[in-house]
Amino acid sequence: MPKMKSKGAIKKRFRVTKSGIVKCSRPGRGHMHASKSAAQKRRLRSEILLPTTWGKLMKRMMGS
C-alpha cells in the first residue's frame, strides 16, 4: 500500500497545538473590512479549535 501524500493547502491553513488540538483562523478576514462592524472584526480575530473528528482528518491530511 502506498503512503498517503500530505496536502500542502491544509498545512498552510491549519496548525496543531502542543496538546494535539487543530486550530485555524476564521473565514471572512480577507477583504471588505469597511462594511464589517468593529465587534465583528474583533470576533474574527479569534481562532477556531476544530472538533476531534475534523481534527483527526486534518492531521491525517497534514501527514502527522
N, C-alpha and C positions, 0 to 999 in steps of 0.2 A: 504494500500500500504506500503510495507516495506521500510526502509531507504536505501539510496544508500551507499554502502561501499566506504570508501576513499581508494585510491591507494597509497601504500607506495612508489612505484618506482617513481611516479610523485612528491610526497612530497620531495624526496631526490634530484630530478633534477631541480625543478623549485622553484622560490621564488616570493612572491608578494610584491611589493613596497608599500610605505605608501599611494601613490595615486591610488593604485589598478592595476598597470601595472604588468604583469607577465614577469619575467626575467629568462634567463637560459644561461649556458655557451655554447660556440661554439663547434661543434663536431671536431674531429681531433686533440685533445690535449693529448691523452693517451700515445702514444709511437712513435717511429721512428722520433725523432726530428732532427737527423743528416741530413736527406735528405731535410728538410724544410729550406727555407731561413730565415734570421733574420726578414725581413719585414713581411713574412707570419706568423712567430711565434708571432710577435708583434700584428698583426691583430687578431690572435686567442685569445689574452688575453681579448679583449673587449667582453662584454656580449650582448646577443640578447634580444631586447624588442619585445615580441610577439605582433602580431596584435590583435585587440579586440576580433575577433571571436575565435581565438585559445585561447586567454586568458580566455574567459568565459568557454570554455571546460576544460581547465586545472584547473581553480578554482573549478569547479564542481567536478572534479575528486579528488581534494585535500580535499574536504569536507567543504570548506568555502563558 
